[in-house]
């Protein structure tokens, strides 16, 4: 699949590290999202890392994961306090966690929501770059379960173009196998088509 041109292409800014924070609930795949994104960046010759926050995570509890991508070696292993991108896998998280904490003024918020952009801006107070997609509906239709991680990755690839779509799809196929891989790739592609960049 050809690379995706993105209106909000963070990768075309001056060469610098891109830091991402993923908010979800246990079992939704926030950590897997970060790992697949980092693996895609490494496969494309960049430097990257992905890691979860450490705590008493359990299925359904809020979970945070992090990723960094750079053209140079990454030595920083600390939690990301000022992300360039925040990805929200579960919209209910926004009612209990201030997901925009520390986000850079030039940053981007990628949200799983069926609500309009104005509603998200009102809920979060965030007025910067926003990408929205009804990831839950896409996941249910294509995967059969409300696991939104690959859907949100599709939205992120469209919105920020940090890695090539084809690279991510190859990793999804390897990671999930032929049957589940195909479903997740369909969900990933649908998200790229249906993401609203406003």
C-alpha positions in Angstrom: 0.0 0.0 0.0 1.4 3.4 -0.9 2.3 6.0 1.8 -0.4 8.3 3.0 -0.3 12.0 2.6 -1.4 13.6 5.8 -2.7 17.1 6.3 -1.2 17.2 9.8 2.1 15.5 9.0 4.3 15.7 12.2 7.1 13.8 10.5 7.7 16.7 8.1 8.5 19.2 10.8 12.2 19.8 11.6 13.9 16.5 12.4 13.2 15.9 16.1 12.0 13.2 18.3 8.2 12.5 18.2 6.8 11.4 21.6 3.4 9.7 21.9 1.2 8.7 24.8 -1.6 6.1 24.5 -4.6 6.1 26.9 -6.8 3.1 27.1 -8.2 0.4 29.4 -6.6 -2.9 30.3 -7.3 -5.4 27.5 -7.8 -2.8 24.7 -4.3 -3.0 23.4 -2.7 0.3 24.2 0.6 -1.3 24.8 0.3 -3.4 21.6 -0.4 -0.2 19.7 2.7 1.5 21.0 4.8 -1.7 20.2 3.5 -2.0 16.7 4.1 1.7 15.9 7.7 1.5 17.3 8.3 -1.7 15.3 7.1 -0.1 12.1 9.4 2.9 12.7 12.4 0.5 13.3 11.5 -1.5 10.2 11.7 1.8 8.2 15.2 2.5 9.5 14.3 4.9 12.3 15.0 4.6 16.0 12.0 3.9 18.3 11.0 2.6 21.7 7.7 1.6 23.3 6.9 0.9 26.9 3.9 0.8 29.3 3.4 2.7 32.5 3.9 0.4 35.4 1.2 -0.1 38.0 -1.6 -2.5 39.1 -3.2 -2.7 35.6 -6.1 -5.1 35.2 -8.7 -5.6 32.5 -10.8 -2.5 32.3 -8.6 -0.3 34.4 -7.0 2.8 32.8 -3.7 2.0 31.2 -1.0 4.3 29.7 1.7 3.4 27.2 4.4 5.4 25.5 6.3 5.5 22.3 9.2 7.6 20.9 10.4 7.8 17.3 13.5 9.6 16.1 16.0 9.7 13.3 18.8 9.4 15.9 19.5 7.0 18.7 17.1 7.4 21.7 18.7 7.5 25.1 15.7 8.8 27.2 13.8 6.0 28.9 11.6 8.1 31.1 7.8 8.5 31.0 6.7 11.0 28.4 5.4 14.2 30.1 5.0 16.5 27.0 3.8 14.3 24.2 3.5 15.4 20.5 0.6 13.0 20.1 -2.0 11.6 22.5 -4.1 8.7 21.4 -7.3 7.8 23.3 -8.5 4.3 22.7 -11.6 4.5 24.9 -13.7 7.7 25.0 -14.8 7.0 28.6 -11.2 7.6 29.8 -11.6 11.3 29.1 -14.2 11.5 31.9 -11.7 10.3 34.5 -8.2 11.2 33.1 -7.1 14.5 31.8 -5.6 13.0 28.6 -4.3 16.4 27.3 -2.0 16.9 30.3 1.3 18.2 29.1 0.5 17.9 25.3 2.6 20.3 23.3 0.9 23.4 21.9 1.7 22.0 18.4 0.5 18.5 19.4 -2.3 16.3 18.2 -5.1 14.5 19.9 -6.3 11.3 18.2 -9.6 10.1 19.7 -12.0 7.2 19.5 -15.4 8.9 19.5 -18.7 8.9 17.8 -19.2 12.5 18.9 -18.4 15.6 17.0 -15.2 17.6 17.2 -16.9 20.4 19.1 -18.0 18.0 21.8 -14.4 16.6 22.2 -13.0 20.1 22.4 -15.5 21.0 25.1 -14.9 17.9 27.0 -11.1 18.1 26.9 -10.5 21.8 26.6 -8.1 21.0 23.8 -8.1 23.4 20.8 -5.2 22.1 18.8 -5.0 19.5 16.0 -7.7 16.8 16.4 -8.3 13.6 14.6 -11.5 11.6 15.4 -12.8 8.2 14.3 -15.6 5.9 15.6 -13.1 3.2 16.4 -15.4 1.1 18.5 -18.0 0.8 15.7 -15.2 -0.1 13.2 -13.7 -2.7 15.5 -17.1 -4.3 16.2 -17.9 -4.4 12.4 -14.5 -5.7 11.3 -13.0 -7.6 14.2 -16.2 -8.6 16.2 -14.8 -7.1 19.4 -14.4 -3.6 20.8 -10.6 -3.8 20.7 -9.8 -0.5 19.1 -6.0 -0.4 19.0 -5.4 -1.2 15.3 -8.3 1.1 14.4 -6.6 4.0 16.2 -3.3 3.2 14.6 -5.0 3.6 11.2 -6.3 7.0 12.4 -2.8 8.0 13.6 -1.1 7.0 10.3 -3.6 9.1 8.4 -3.4 12.0 10.8 0.4 12.2 11.5 2.1 10.0 8.8 4.9 8.9 11.2 5.2 5.6 9.4 4.0 4.0 6.2 0.6 2.2 6.2 2.1 -0.8 4.4 4.8 -1.2 7.1 2.1 -1.3 9.8 0.0 -3.8 7.9 2.9 -6.2 7.4 3.5 -6.1 11.2 -0.2 -6.6 12.0 -0.2 -9.7 9.7 2.9 -11.1 11.4 1.7 -10.4 14.9 -1.9 -11.6 14.6 -1.7 -14.4 12.0 -3.7 -14.8 8.8 -7.3 -14.8 10.2 -7.1 -12.2 12.9 -4.5 -10.2 10.9 -6.8 -9.8 8.0 -9.6 -8.5 10.2 -7.3 -6.0 11.9 -5.9 -4.8 8.6 -9.5 -4.2 7.4 -10.2 -2.2 10.5 -6.9 -0.3 10.2 -7.7 0.6 6.5 -11.3 1.7 7.4 -10.0 4.0 10.0 -7.7 5.7 7.5 -10.7 6.3 5.3 -13.1 7.4 8.0 -10.9 9.5 10.2 -12.0 13.1 10.4 -9.2 15.7 10.4 -11.7 18.6 10.3 
